Amino acid sequence: NLAFNGKLWIDSATFAMTKIDAELPMQANINFIRNLHITENFKLQSNRFWTRQSEDMELNMNYELLADSLHPRPEIFVKRSAKFNYSHSAIQPNKAFAQSNYDQTTLNDKLKDLNNTPVLRTVKWVADVVLTGYMPVGKIDIGKVQQIIRITDIEGLRLTLPFRTNENLWKNISLGGYVGYGFKNEIMKYSGIAQFKIPGKKRRVFSLSYINDYRRVDYNYNDFIFRENPLITGDEDISSSVLAFKSAGKMSDRHEYSFSFANDWNSDIESNLYLRSNQFYSNVSMPMTLGGVNVANFLKQQSATVSTRFSFDEQKYDDHMQRIYIANTKPVIYSILEVGKYELGNKSGQYGKIIGAIKQNIRLDFGQLNYIAEAGWIVGNVPYPLLGIPPGSETGGYSSYQFNMMNYMEYAADKYVNLHSELMLNGLIMNQIPLIKHLNLREMCSFNLSYGSLSDSHKTLLDYPSYMNPLDKPYMEVGIGFTNIFHLFTLQSVWRLTDLNRPGVIPWGL
C-alpha cells in the first residue's frame, strides 16, 4: 500500500524510461508526508542516451514535537524544480554522490560516524530487538525477550533468563538456553540448545536441544507457519499473561529432547528434519485416565517430522542461526509429514500426521487481505494430547494466529481445516471524517473458522478431558475494529458465532 499511482513511458526502441508521472495515494498515510507528486522528463541525446531533462517534486509535510487536540498540526508545502543540461558527448561522471557535496567514500565515512552516535546506536539496538526478539549484549544475545517474564497458575510469577551466543563469539556455532524460576511452586525450569552452521553459500544448520519446562496444554510442535513471526512463541509468555493482565492456566510439565537439521535446496525451497522424544506428564489440566481411572503418569512420544517450505521470490534475513522472512505478496506453502509412536502405561501404538498450510498477504487498491489456511489428517489412534487442537485464546488479547473467543483445548479433531483472515482498509472511511482523519486509523475486520471431525476410537486410549469437545460443526468468529492506533495498537470487537451455550464460553470480547 506504499506504492505510487501514475504513468511510466518507455521508448520502444531502446527500452529506456522517457517520462514518469507519479503521486502517492491520499489513503497511504505515510507518517508526515502528504500529497507527494513527482514528475521527470528525459531527452534523447545524439549519442543515443536518454538523459534527465527536468524534474518537479511537490509535497505537503506535517511536523510536530508534541501533538494535542487543541493545536492544529503545522504544515509545510515543499516544491522543488530542476532542469538539467548535458553536452552532446558522453556524460562525464560527477565525483559528488547522491546529490551531496561529497564523493561516495567521504559520504560513507560520515554516515558511519553518524551511526556511531548514542541516539542512532540506541535506535539500532531497539530495532534489532523488535526484528529478531533478541537483545544484543556484546557476545551474548538475551532472548527471546518475550520469555523473560510470565504469570501462570502453576508457577505464579516466573522470571526467566534466556540467552544465546552470537556471531561475535563464534561465527558458525551458537550455545544457548534459559533458566526460569517460579515463585509460587519454587521450582527451577531450564533448557539448553547447541547449533552448528555448515560453512557455505546455502544455509545448513544442525541443532540439538533439551527442554524441561511447563507448556500450554495445546502447544503445537508443527505450527511453523505461525512461529515465523519472531515475537510469536506459541506458548505462554509476557504478551499472553502479563500484558493480558491475567494468570495463564492449563499448563503441563514436559521433558523434550530434539534434534533438527535445516537445509536450503534453493532460494525458494527449504526443508527441516526433526527427531523428537517427548514426555507429557499428567496433571489436573492434562489428566490421563480411562473409564475415570488413572492409567499412566506420563505419555511418551517419539517422532520424526519433515517440514518443507515453498516461497516465491521472497527475501530472507539470516541473523546468525535465526532466519527472518521478509514477506511479499506471493503465497508461502508448508507441507509437513510426521510419523511416530507412543507409549502410555502398558499400551503403545504408531501414528502419522499429514499437514498442509498456506499464507499470503494480498495487496488491494483499497487495503490488504491477509489469510492463513491449514488442513491436517491424523492416521491411526492416538491419545488426545496428540490430536489436532485449534489454538484457542484465554488471554483477552487479539491475535492473528489464534481463535480469539475459543478456550484452550476446547476442541480436538483428527481431520480438520482452519482459516484465519483479516481485511485491512487504508482509511477508506475514517480518512473522510474531519479531525478523525488525522489519527490515521485503518479499518479492520476479521473472520476465523475451524471445522473437522473426531473419531470415538481415540477414547479407547484415554478419556477426553471434560473441557474438550469434538469439532463436529464449524467454529466461527468475526471481528471489526481499527488498527494503526498510535502506530502500535489494534482494537477489535470480536463475536463468537457458534456453540454459544457451552459452559465457560464467552460469546463476545473487546
N, C-alpha and C positions, 0 to 999 in steps of 0.2 A: 504493500500500500504506500510505499515511499517512492513509487515510480512517477515519472513525468508524463503528462499528456502533451501531444504535439505532433509535429510532422518532421520527417527527415528526407532530404533529397539526395539521391545517389546518381552520379554520372554513369550511364550505361556502358560507356566505352572503357573507362579507367577504373570503375567501381570506387571512385573517390567520393567522399562526402562534399557536397557543394553548398548545402544550406541546412540549418537546423533551427526550428522554432519550437520551444518547449516551455511549459508552465507547470507549476506544482498545483495539484488539485486543492481546492479550498478545504476539503474534508481531511487532508493529510495530517494537519495539526502537528507539524514537526517543531516542537519546542517553541522557540521565539520567532521563527521565520514564517511570514505570511505573504501570499501573492507573489511568489518568486517567478519571474519570467525572463527567459534567456533567448536571444536571437544571435546567430552567427551566419555570416556570408563568406563564401570562398570564391576566389577568382582563378581562372586558368591562365598560367603564365606561358611564355613562349617555349620554356624548357619542358612543357607538358606536366608541370607540377601544379596542383591546386593549392593555393596559399590563402590564409585568412585575410579577408579584406576589411571586415568591420565586425564589431561585437557590441551588443547592448544588453545590459542586465538591469532589472528593476526588482525591488523587493521592499516589503514592509517588515520592520523588526520591532518587536516588543522587548523592552528591557526593564528590569526592576530588581531591587535588592530584597525588600520586604513587601509582600503583597497583602492587602486587606481589602475589605468590601467598600471602604469609604473613599478610596482614591482610585481614579482611573489609571490604567496601565500606560506609562509613557510609550510613545511610538515614534520611530524614525522611518522616514522614507529614503531609500538609497537608490540612486540611479548612476550607472557607470556606462559611458560610451567610449569606444576606442576605434580608431582607424589605423590600418597597417599598410605601409608602403614597402615593396620589395623591388630589388633590381631584377632585370631580365636574366641575369646569370644565376648560377646555382646559389642557393641560400647559404649564407655563411653562419656557422654555429655561433651562438652567443654564450659567453662564459657565465653570464648570470643564469641562475637556476630557479625554476618555479616562480618567475616574475619577482624575484628578490634582487637585492644588490650584491649577492654573494654567489660564488661558484658552489657546486654541489658538495665538495669536500668541506668547505668552510661552513656551509649551512648545516650539514650533518653534525659537525662538531658542536655547533651552537645548540642544536636540538638535543644532543647528548647532555650538554651542560644543563639545559632546561629540565630534562628528565631526572636529573640528579638533585633537583631542588626538593626540600622537605614536603611541599604540598603535592607535587606530582608523584613522589615516591609513595606517599600515603594513598593517593588515588589509585595508583597501580596495584598496591597491596590489597586494597578493598576490592578492586575489580577481579583480582586473582581469586579471592575467597568466594565471590559471587559466581564466578565462572566455573570453578572446579570443586568448591566445597572444602578446600584445604587452606589453612593459614600458613604461609611460608615463614619459618623462623630459622634462618641460617641453613644448616644441612638437614633440618628436620621440618616436616610439614605436620601441623596439628590438624586433625580432622579424620573423618568428616565432622564439620563443625556442628551439624545438627544432632550429633550423638553426645555432645558434651553434657547435656542435662536432660532429664526426663522425669516424669512422675507416673508411677504405676501402683496399682492396688497391692501387688506383692512386695515391691521394693520400697514403696514410699518415694521420697526424694532420692534420685540416683544421680551421682556425679561420675563422669567418665572422662578419662584422658586417652583419646585416640591419637595415634601418630603413625608416621611412616618416614623412612629416609628418602631423600630426593636426589636428583642428579648431581647436586653439588658435592655429595659424598661418594656415590658410586653411579656411574653412567648407566650401567645395564643391570644393576641389582637394586632391589628395594626390600627392606625389612620393616615390618610394622605390626600393628595390632592395637589393643586397647585394654585398659583396666578400669572397671567400674565398681562402685560401692553403693549399695542400697542402705539407707539409714534406718529403714523400718525393719527389714529382716536381718540386717547386719551381715550380709553375705557379699563376698567379692566375686565378680564375674570377669571373664577375661577372654582374649583371643590372640592369635598370632598368625602372621602371614609372611611368606617369603616368595619373592617374584624374581624371575630372571628373564631378560630380554635378549634373544639371539641377535648379535650384530648383523646388520644388513639393511637393504632398502625396504623390504617388506616387514611388517610387524608380526613377530612371533614371540609369544610370552608364555612361560611356564609359571604356574602358581601352586603353592601348597599351603593349606591353612587348617587351623583348628579353632573352633568356637565352643565355649561353654557359657551359655547365656540363656536368658528368657527371651522368647519371641512371641509376637501376637499369634493366636491360635490358627489364624487363616493365612499365615505367611506363605507366599508363593515363591518357590525357588526358580520358577520358569517365567517370571514376569519381566524378562529382559527389555521388552519394548517400553515399559514404564520407567524402569530404572536407568534408561539412557539420560534422563534428566539428572545431573549430578547432585541436586538437592533433594532427590527422592530416594529414600532408603527402603521403602516397602515395609518398614517396621515402625514401632513406636519410637518417637524422637521428640525433640523440643517443639516442633510445629504441631504434632498431634496430641501433646499433653500440656506443656507449659503455656504455649501461645494459645491453646484452645481452652485454657483455664479449667482443666479437669484432670482427674487421675484416670489413666488407661487401665481397663480391666481385660479379662480373658487373655492371660499370658500363660505360656507353658515353658517348662525347662527343657533345653535341648543340648546335646553334645554332638558336634558336627565335625567330621573330617572330610576334606575335599581336595581334589587335585584337578587342575584345569590346564588346557593348552589352547591358546588363541592363535589363529593363523589367517593371514590375508592371502586370498587367492589372486585377487587383483584389486584395483581401486574401488570396485563396486560390490565385491562379494567377499565376505569373511565368515569363518566358522569357528566355533568353540566346542571343545570336548570337556565334559565334566564327569568326574568319577566321585561319587559321594557315599559316605557311610554315616547315617544319622540315627540318633536315639531320641525318641519323643517320650518324655516322662509324664505319667498320669498325674492329674490333679483335678480340682473341682471344675476348672474351665475345660479340661480335656479328659473326661472320665473314660476308663477302659473297662466296661462292664458288658456282660452278655446275659440277658434274662435278669438284669438287676444285680448280678453277682460279679464282683471284681475278678477278672481273668488274667490280668497282667499289670505289672508296674511300669512297663515301658514297651514301646513299639520300636523295633529295629528295622531300618530300611537301608538297602544298598542299591545304587542305581548308576546307570551310565546314560548320559544325555549328550546329543549332538544338536547344536543350535547353529543355523546358517542365516546370515543377514544379507539381504539383497537391497541395494540402493542404486540410484541413477544420477550420476554426475554430482554426487554430494561431497562437500568439502569436510575434512576432518582435522582436528587439532589434537595432537598427541602430547600430553603433559606427563613426561616420564612414563609410568606404567598405565596411566589413565588416558582414555580416549574420549574426546568431546566431539559430538556430531553437530555440524552446522547445517540445520535443516534448510531444504529448498522446497519448491512446490511440487516435487515429484514424490511418489509413494515410496515407503520403506516397508519391506516384507520380511517376516520371520517364518522359518519353518523349523519345528522342534520335534525331535523324536527321542523318547525316553523309554528305556527298558529297565526293569528292576525286580527285586524280590524283597520280601518282608518276613519277619519272624515276630509272632505275637503269642507269648506263652508257649504252648505246645503246638501251635499252628504255624504254617508257613505257606507261601504262595508266590506266584510270579504275576507280573502285570506289564502293560505297555501304555504309553501315552503318545498321542499324535496331536500336535497343536499347530495352528497357523494363525498369524496375526498380520495386520496391515495398518499403517497410519499415514496420514497425509495432511498437509496444510495447503488449502486451495485458496489462492488469491482471487477475489471477485472485484468488479468495478466499485462496489459499494461496501466492501469489507473483506472478511476472511472466514472460511469454513474449515474447522479442524475436526478430524474424526480418527478414532481408533476402533477397529473391529477385530474380534478374536473368536476362533472356534476351536473346540477341543473334543477329543474322544478317548475314553479310557477303556482299554481292553482287559478283561479279567475282573475278578472280585478283589476289592481292596478294603482295608479298614478305613473308616470315614476320614481320618486326617489326610489321606492320600487322594481324596476325591477332588473334583474341580469345584472350587469355592469362590464365588464372585466376591471381590474386595469390598466389604462394607465399611462404613464410617460411623463411629460413635463419638466423634470429637466436636461436632458442631461447626466444623470448618469446611469450606468448599474445596473440592479437588477435581481436577480434570480426569483423574485416573481411578476414582472410586465411585461407588454408588452412594450418594451423599445422605440419603434417608434410609439406607439399609443397615441393619446391625451386623456386627462381626459374626460370621459363620451362620447367618440366618438361613442361608440356602446352600444346597450342595447338588451336584449333578455329575453324571458320568458321560453325558453328551451335552454340549452347551454352545451357545453363541452369545457374545457380549458386544455391546456397542456403546461408545462414548462419543458424543458430538457436541460441538459448540459453534455458534454463528456469532461473529463479532462485527458490528457495523462501525463505519468511520464517522460517527457523529451525525448520521443521516438525519436524525430527528432533533437531537439536542443542539446541534450547531445552528439550527434555525431559530432558536429561542434567545431573545436579547438577554444579556448578562450571563445567563446559564452557559452560553456557548464558550465563554472564556474559561470555563472549568475543563474543557477538552474531554468531556466524558464520552465513552464509547458504549453504545447499546450492546447488550449481550444476551443471548438465550441459549439454553442447553437442552438436550434430550438424551437420556440414557436408557438402555434396555438390556435385559438379561433373560434368556429363555433356554430351557433344556429339559432333560429327563433324568430319572434316577431309578435304577433297578432295586427291588427289595432284596436281591441276593446278597448285597453288601452287608445286610443286617445279620447274616449268619456268622460274621466275624466279630463285630462289635455293635452294641446298641448305639443308635444315634443320640447325641445329647438332646435334652428337652428343648433347647433353643434352635435346633437345626431342622430344616424342613426341605422336602423335595421341591425342586424348581419345575413344577408341573404346569405352570402357566406363566405368561410373561410378567416379569417385574419391569415397571416403567416409572420414570420420574421426569418432570420438566422443570425448567427454571428460567427466570427472566430477571435482568438487573443491569448493572453498569460495571464497566472495568475502566482502567486508567484513572482511578481516583487518586489524586495527588501523585500520579505516575507510578503508583505502587500497588494499590489495592483493588480487589474485586468484591462487589456486594451483590448477592443474588437471593431472590425468593424462590425456594425450591418446593415443589409439591410432589408427593408420592401418590401414584395413581392406582396401585393395586395392593391387595391384602391389607386393607386399612384397619380391619377389626382384629388383627392378630395381636396378642398380648405383647406389650413392650414397644409397639410400633408408634412412631411419631409421624403423622401424615404431612406436616409442613415444617419448614425451617427457614431461618434467615441467616 
